[in-house]
């Protein structure tokens, strides 16, 4: 069991081509997770914001400035997350 390996077998990656391909694959995985996270957080925020705004509009919830600002911010942030996730998804799949 006393095997000797040559020095070349213990090197990691010596070519820039393989490093760039590895970085590209890592970027694709990160982009996929960003899309998923944007949609997971964006859709509920947008839905909550719209529900609260419609409840205020039809008189189910008392009008309070903090509630109105919170509902608007929730709807806007959710909408921006959904739009951002969609554009990342579209650009990622358009290149394939």
DOTOR-417099 format. One record per atom (N, C-alpha, C): atom name; x, y, z; residue number from 1. Coordinates in steps of 0.2 Angstrom, whole numbers, plus 5000, padded with zeros to 4 digits. Each point is the difference from the previous one (the first is absolute). Layout:
<sites>
<site at="CA" u="X" v="Y" w="Z" i="NUM"/>
...
</sites>
This chain:
<sites>
<site at="N" u="5004" v="4994" w="5000" i="1"/>
<site at="CA" u="4996" v="5006" w="5000" i="1"/>
<site at="C" u="5004" v="5006" w="5000" i="1"/>
<site at="N" u="5006" v="5000" w="4998" i="2"/>
<site at="CA" u="5004" v="5006" w="4999" i="2"/>
<site at="C" u="5001" v="5002" w="4993" i="2"/>
<site at="N" u="4994" v="5003" w="4998" i="3"/>
<site at="CA" u="5000" v="5002" w="4993" i="3"/>
<site at="C" u="5003" v="5007" w="5000" i="3"/>
<site at="N" u="5003" v="5002" w="4995" i="4"/>
<site at="CA" u="5003" v="5007" w="4999" i="4"/>
<site at="C" u="4996" v="5002" w="4994" i="4"/>
<site at="N" u="4998" v="5006" w="5001" i="5"/>
<site at="CA" u="4996" v="5004" w="4994" i="5"/>
<site at="C" u="5005" v="5005" w="4997" i="5"/>
<site at="N" u="5000" v="5001" w="4994" i="6"/>
<site at="CA" u="5004" v="5005" w="4997" i="6"/>
<site at="C" u="4997" v="5007" w="5002" i="6"/>
<site at="N" u="5005" v="5005" w="4999" i="7"/>
<site at="CA" u="4998" v="5006" w="5002" i="7"/>
<site at="C" u="4994" v="5003" w="4996" i="7"/>
<site at="N" u="4999" v="4998" w="4994" i="8"/>
<site at="CA" u="4995" v="5003" w="4996" i="8"/>
<site at="C" u="4993" v="4998" w="5002" i="8"/>
<site at="N" u="5000" v="4994" w="5003" i="9"/>
<site at="CA" u="4993" v="4998" w="5002" i="9"/>
<site at="C" u="4997" v="5004" w="5006" i="9"/>
<site at="N" u="5004" v="5003" w="5004" i="10"/>
<site at="CA" u="4998" v="5003" w="5006" i="10"/>
<site at="C" u="4998" v="5008" w="4999" i="10"/>
<site at="N" u="5001" v="5002" w="4994" i="11"/>
<site at="CA" u="4998" v="5007" w="4998" i="11"/>
<site at="C" u="4993" v="5001" w="5000" i="11"/>
<site at="N" u="4998" v="5006" w="5001" i="12"/>
<site at="CA" u="4992" v="5001" w="5000" i="12"/>
<site at="C" u="4998" v="5002" w="4993" i="12"/>
<site at="N" u="5000" v="5006" w="4998" i="13"/>
<site at="CA" u="4998" v="5002" w="4994" i="13"/>
<site at="C" u="5006" v="5005" w="4997" i="13"/>
<site at="N" u="5003" v="4998" w="4995" i="14"/>
<site at="CA" u="5005" v="5005" w="4997" i="14"/>
<site at="C" u="4998" v="5004" w="4995" i="14"/>
<site at="N" u="4995" v="4999" w="4997" i="15"/>
<site at="CA" u="4998" v="5004" w="4994" i="15"/>
<site at="C" u="4994" v="5005" w="5001" i="15"/>
<site at="N" u="5001" v="5006" w="4997" i="16"/>
<site at="CA" u="4995" v="5005" w="5001" i="16"/>
<site at="C" u="4994" v="4998" w="4997" i="16"/>
<site at="N" u="5000" v="4996" w="4995" i="17"/>
<site at="CA" u="4993" v="4998" w="4997" i="17"/>
<site at="C" u="4996" v="4997" w="5005" i="17"/>
<site at="N" u="5003" v="4995" w="5003" i="18"/>
<site at="CA" u="4996" v="4996" w="5005" i="18"/>
<site at="C" u="4997" v="5005" w="5006" i="18"/>
<site at="N" u="5004" v="5005" w="5002" i="19"/>
<site at="CA" u="4999" v="5004" w="5005" i="19"/>
<site at="C" u="4994" v="5005" w="4998" i="19"/>
<site at="N" u="5000" v="5002" w="4994" i="20"/>
<site at="CA" u="4995" v="5004" w="4997" i="20"/>
<site at="C" u="4993" v="4996" w="5000" i="20"/>
<site at="N" u="5001" v="4994" w="4997" i="21"/>
<site at="CA" u="4993" v="4996" w="5000" i="21"/>
<site at="C" u="4998" v="4999" w="5007" i="21"/>
<site at="N" u="5004" v="4999" w="5005" i="22"/>
<site at="CA" u="4998" v="4998" w="5007" i="22"/>
<site at="C" u="4996" v="5007" w="5002" i="22"/>
<site at="N" u="5003" v="5005" w="4999" i="23"/>
<site at="CA" u="4997" v="5007" w="5002" i="23"/>
<site at="C" u="4993" v="5001" w="4997" i="23"/>
<site at="N" u="5000" v="4998" w="4994" i="24"/>
<site at="CA" u="4993" v="5001" w="4996" i="24"/>
<site at="C" u="4995" v="4995" w="5003" i="24"/>
<site at="N" u="5002" v="4994" w="5001" i="25"/>
<site at="CA" u="4995" v="4996" w="5003" i="25"/>
<site at="C" u="4998" v="5002" w="5007" i="25"/>
<site at="N" u="5004" v="5003" w="5004" i="26"/>
<site at="CA" u="4999" v="5002" w="5007" i="26"/>
<site at="C" u="4995" v="5006" w="4999" i="26"/>
<site at="N" u="5001" v="5005" w="4995" i="27"/>
<site at="CA" u="4996" v="5005" w="4999" i="27"/>
<site at="C" u="4993" v="4998" w="4998" i="27"/>
<site at="N" u="4999" v="4995" w="4996" i="28"/>
<site at="CA" u="4994" v="4997" w="4998" i="28"/>
<site at="C" u="4996" v="4998" w="5006" i="28"/>
<site at="N" u="5003" v="4996" w="5005" i="29"/>
<site at="CA" u="4997" v="4998" w="5006" i="29"/>
<site at="C" u="4998" v="5005" w="5004" i="29"/>
<site at="N" u="5004" v="5005" w="5001" i="30"/>
<site at="CA" u="4998" v="5006" w="5004" i="30"/>
<site at="C" u="4994" v="5004" w="4997" i="30"/>
<site at="N" u="5000" v="5001" w="4994" i="31"/>
<site at="CA" u="4995" v="5003" w="4996" i="31"/>
<site at="C" u="4993" v="4996" w="5001" i="31"/>
<site at="N" u="5000" v="4994" w="5000" i="32"/>
<site at="CA" u="4994" v="4996" w="5001" i="32"/>
<site at="C" u="4998" v="5000" w="5007" i="32"/>
<site at="N" u="5004" v="5001" w="5005" i="33"/>
<site at="CA" u="4998" v="5001" w="5007" i="33"/>
<site at="C" u="4997" v="5007" w="5001" i="33"/>
<site at="N" u="5003" v="5005" w="4996" i="34"/>
<site at="CA" u="4997" v="5007" w="5001" i="34"/>
<site at="C" u="4993" v="5000" w="4997" i="34"/>
<site at="N" u="4999" v="4997" w="4994" i="35"/>
<site at="CA" u="4993" v="5000" w="4997" i="35"/>
<site at="C" u="4995" v="4997" w="5005" i="35"/>
<site at="N" u="5002" v="4994" w="5003" i="36"/>
<site at="CA" u="4996" v="4996" w="5004" i="36"/>
<site at="C" u="4998" v="5004" w="5006" i="36"/>
<site at="N" u="5005" v="5003" w="5003" i="37"/>
<site at="CA" u="4999" v="5004" w="5006" i="37"/>
<site at="C" u="4996" v="5006" w="4999" i="37"/>
<site at="N" u="5001" v="5004" w="4994" i="38"/>
<site at="CA" u="4996" v="5006" w="4998" i="38"/>
<site at="C" u="4993" v="4998" w="5000" i="38"/>
<site at="N" u="4999" v="4994" w="4997" i="39"/>
<site at="CA" u="4993" v="4998" w="4999" i="39"/>
<site at="C" u="4996" v="4998" w="5006" i="39"/>
<site at="N" u="5004" v="4996" w="5004" i="40"/>
<site at="CA" u="4998" v="4998" w="5007" i="40"/>
<site at="C" u="4998" v="5006" w="5004" i="40"/>
<site at="N" u="5004" v="5005" w="5000" i="41"/>
<site at="CA" u="4999" v="5006" w="5005" i="41"/>
<site at="C" u="4995" v="5005" w="4996" i="41"/>
<site at="N" u="5001" v="5001" w="4994" i="42"/>
<site at="CA" u="4996" v="5005" w="4996" i="42"/>
<site at="C" u="4993" v="4999" w="5000" i="42"/>
<site at="N" u="4998" v="4994" w="4998" i="43"/>
<site at="CA" u="4992" v="4998" w="4999" i="43"/>
<site at="C" u="4996" v="5001" w="5007" i="43"/>
<site at="N" u="5003" v="4998" w="5006" i="44"/>
<site at="CA" u="4996" v="5001" w="5006" i="44"/>
<site at="C" u="5000" v="5007" w="5002" i="44"/>
<site at="N" u="5006" v="5004" w="4999" i="45"/>
<site at="CA" u="5000" v="5007" w="5002" i="45"/>
<site at="C" u="4995" v="5004" w="4996" i="45"/>
<site at="N" u="5000" v="4999" w="4993" i="46"/>
<site at="CA" u="4995" v="5003" w="4996" i="46"/>
<site at="C" u="4993" v="4998" w="5001" i="46"/>
<site at="N" u="4998" v="4994" w="5002" i="47"/>
<site at="CA" u="4994" v="4998" w="5001" i="47"/>
<site at="C" u="4997" v="5003" w="5007" i="47"/>
<site at="N" u="5005" v="5000" w="5005" i="48"/>
<site at="CA" u="4998" v="5003" w="5006" i="48"/>
<site at="C" u="4999" v="5008" w="5000" i="48"/>
<site at="N" u="5004" v="5003" w="4996" i="49"/>
<site at="CA" u="4999" v="5007" w="4999" i="49"/>
<site at="C" u="4994" v="5002" w="4996" i="49"/>
<site at="N" u="4998" v="4996" w="4995" i="50"/>
<site at="CA" u="4994" v="5001" w="4997" i="50"/>
<site at="C" u="4994" v="4999" w="5004" i="50"/>
<site at="N" u="5000" v="4994" w="5004" i="51"/>
<site at="CA" u="4994" v="4999" w="5004" i="51"/>
<site at="C" u="4999" v="5005" w="5005" i="51"/>
<site at="N" u="5005" v="5003" w="5003" i="52"/>
<site at="CA" u="4999" v="5005" w="5005" i="52"/>
<site at="C" u="4998" v="5006" w="4997" i="52"/>
<site at="N" u="5002" v="5002" w="4994" i="53"/>
<site at="CA" u="4998" v="5006" w="4996" i="53"/>
<site at="C" u="4993" v="4999" w="4999" i="53"/>
<site at="N" u="4998" v="4995" w="4997" i="54"/>
<site at="CA" u="4993" v="4999" w="4998" i="54"/>
<site at="C" u="4995" v="5000" w="5007" i="54"/>
<site at="N" u="5003" v="4997" w="5005" i="55"/>
<site at="CA" u="4996" v="5000" w="5007" i="55"/>
<site at="C" u="4999" v="5007" w="5002" i="55"/>
<site at="N" u="5005" v="5004" w="4999" i="56"/>
<site at="CA" u="5000" v="5008" w="5002" i="56"/>
<site at="C" u="4995" v="5003" w="4996" i="56"/>
<site at="N" u="5000" v="4999" w="4993" i="57"/>
<site at="CA" u="4996" v="5003" w="4995" i="57"/>
<site at="C" u="4993" v="4998" w="5002" i="57"/>
<site at="N" u="4998" v="4994" w="5001" i="58"/>
<site at="CA" u="4993" v="4998" w="5001" i="58"/>
<site at="C" u="4998" v="5001" w="5008" i="58"/>
<site at="N" u="5004" v="5002" w="5004" i="59"/>
<site at="CA" u="4998" v="5002" w="5007" i="59"/>
<site at="C" u="5001" v="4994" w="5005" i="59"/>
<site at="N" u="5003" v="4995" w="4998" i="60"/>
<site at="CA" u="5001" v="4994" w="5005" i="60"/>
<site at="C" u="5005" v="5002" w="5006" i="60"/>
<site at="N" u="5005" v="5004" w="4998" i="61"/>
<site at="CA" u="5005" v="5001" w="5005" i="61"/>
<site at="C" u="5000" v="5008" w="5001" i="61"/>
<site at="N" u="5001" v="5002" w="5006" i="62"/>
<site at="CA" u="5000" v="5007" w="5001" i="62"/>
<site at="C" u="5006" v="5003" w="4997" i="62"/>
<site at="N" u="4999" v="5007" w="4998" i="63"/>
<site at="CA" u="5006" v="5003" w="4996" i="63"/>
<site at="C" u="5004" v="5003" w="5005" i="63"/>
<site at="N" u="5006" v="4997" w="5000" i="64"/>
<site at="CA" u="5006" v="5003" w="5004" i="64"/>
<site at="C" u="5006" v="5001" w="4995" i="64"/>
<site at="N" u="5003" v="5006" w="5001" i="65"/>
<site at="CA" u="5006" v="5001" w="4996" i="65"/>
<site at="C" u="5005" v="4995" w="4999" i="65"/>
<site at="N" u="5002" v="4997" w="5006" i="66"/>
<site at="CA" u="5005" v="4995" w="5000" i="66"/>
<site at="C" u="4997" v="4994" w="4996" i="66"/>
<site at="N" u="4994" v="4998" w="5001" i="67"/>
<site at="CA" u="4998" v="4994" w="4996" i="67"/>
<site at="C" u="5000" v="5002" w="4992" i="67"/>
<site at="N" u="4998" v="5006" w="4999" i="68"/>
<site at="CA" u="5000" v="5001" w="4993" i="68"/>
<site at="C" u="5007" v="5000" w="4997" i="68"/>
<site at="N" u="5004" v="5003" w="5003" i="69"/>
<site at="CA" u="5007" v="5000" w="4998" i="69"/>
<site at="C" u="5003" v="4993" w="5000" i="69"/>
<site at="N" u="4999" v="4996" w="5005" i="70"/>
<site at="CA" u="5002" v="4993" w="5000" i="70"/>
<site at="C" u="4997" v="4996" w="4994" i="70"/>
<site at="N" u="4994" v="5001" w="4999" i="71"/>
<site at="CA" u="4997" v="4997" w="4994" i="71"/>
<site at="C" u="5003" v="5002" w="4993" i="71"/>
<site at="N" u="5001" v="5006" w="4999" i="72"/>
<site at="CA" u="5003" v="5003" w="4994" i="72"/>
<site at="C" u="5007" v="4997" w="4999" i="72"/>
<site at="N" u="5004" v="5000" w="5006" i="73"/>
<site at="CA" u="5007" v="4998" w="4999" i="73"/>
<site at="C" u="5000" v="4992" w="4999" i="73"/>
<site at="N" u="4995" v="4997" w="5003" i="74"/>
<site at="CA" u="5000" v="4992" w="4999" i="74"/>
<site at="C" u="4998" v="4999" w="4993" i="74"/>
<site at="N" u="4995" v="5003" w="4997" i="75"/>
<site at="CA" u="4998" v="4999" w="4993" i="75"/>
<site at="C" u="5006" v="5002" w="4995" i="75"/>
<site at="N" u="5003" v="5006" w="5001" i="76"/>
<site at="CA" u="5005" v="5002" w="4996" i="76"/>
<site at="C" u="5006" v="4995" w="5000" i="76"/>
<site at="N" u="5003" v="4999" w="5006" i="77"/>
<site at="CA" u="5005" v="4995" w="5001" i="77"/>
<site at="C" u="4999" v="4993" w="4997" i="77"/>
<site at="N" u="4994" v="4998" w="5001" i="78"/>
<site at="CA" u="4998" v="4993" w="4997" i="78"/>
<site at="C" u="5000" v="5001" w="4992" i="78"/>
<site at="N" u="4997" v="5005" w="4998" i="79"/>
<site at="CA" u="5000" v="5001" w="4992" i="79"/>
<site at="C" u="5007" v="5000" w="4997" i="79"/>
<site at="N" u="5004" v="5004" w="5004" i="80"/>
<site at="CA" u="5007" v="5000" w="4997" i="80"/>
<site at="C" u="5004" v="4994" w="5000" i="80"/>
<site at="N" u="4999" v="4996" w="5006" i="81"/>
<site at="CA" u="5003" v="4993" w="5000" i="81"/>
<site at="C" u="4997" v="4996" w="4995" i="81"/>
<site at="N" u="4994" v="5000" w="4998" i="82"/>
<site at="CA" u="4997" v="4996" w="4995" i="82"/>
<site at="C" u="5003" v="5002" w="4993" i="82"/>
<site at="N" u="5000" v="5006" w="4999" i="83"/>
<site at="CA" u="5002" v="5003" w="4993" i="83"/>
<site at="C" u="5008" v="4998" w="5000" i="83"/>
<site at="N" u="5004" v="5001" w="5005" i="84"/>
<site at="CA" u="5007" v="4998" w="5000" i="84"/>
<site at="C" u="5001" v="4993" w="4999" i="84"/>
<site at="N" u="4996" v="4995" w="5003" i="85"/>
<site at="CA" u="5001" v="4993" w="4999" i="85"/>
<site at="C" u="4998" v="4998" w="4993" i="85"/>
<site at="N" u="4995" v="5003" w="4998" i="86"/>
<site at="CA" u="4998" v="4998" w="4993" i="86"/>
<site at="C" u="5005" v="5002" w="4995" i="86"/>
<site at="N" u="5003" v="5006" w="5000" i="87"/>
<site at="CA" u="5005" v="5002" w="4995" i="87"/>
<site at="C" u="5006" v="4996" w="5001" i="87"/>
<site at="N" u="5002" v="4998" w="5006" i="88"/>
<site at="CA" u="5006" v="4995" w="5001" i="88"/>
<site at="C" u="4998" v="4994" w="4997" i="88"/>
<site at="N" u="4994" v="4997" w="5001" i="89"/>
<site at="CA" u="4998" v="4994" w="4997" i="89"/>
<site at="C" u="5000" v="5000" w="4993" i="89"/>
<site at="N" u="4997" v="5005" w="4997" i="90"/>
<site at="CA" u="5000" v="5001" w="4993" i="90"/>
<site at="C" u="5007" v="5000" w="4996" i="90"/>
<site at="N" u="5004" v="5004" w="5003" i="91"/>
<site at="CA" u="5007" v="5001" w="4997" i="91"/>
<site at="C" u="5004" v="4994" w="5001" i="91"/>
<site at="N" u="4999" v="4996" w="5005" i="92"/>
<site at="CA" u="5003" v="4994" w="5001" i="92"/>
<site at="C" u="4998" v="4995" w="4995" i="92"/>
<site at="N" u="4994" v="4999" w="4999" i="93"/>
<site at="CA" u="4997" v="4995" w="4995" i="93"/>
<site at="C" u="5000" v="5002" w="4993" i="93"/>
<site at="N" u="5001" v="5007" w="4999" i="94"/>
<site at="CA" u="5001" v="5002" w="4993" i="94"/>
<site at="C" u="5006" v="4998" w="4997" i="94"/>
<site at="N" u="5005" v="4999" w="5004" i="95"/>
<site at="CA" u="5007" v="4999" w="4997" i="95"/>
<site at="C" u="5001" v="4993" w="4999" i="95"/>
<site at="N" u="4996" v="4995" w="5003" i="96"/>
<site at="CA" u="5000" v="4993" w="4999" i="96"/>
<site at="C" u="4998" v="4998" w="4993" i="96"/>
</sites>
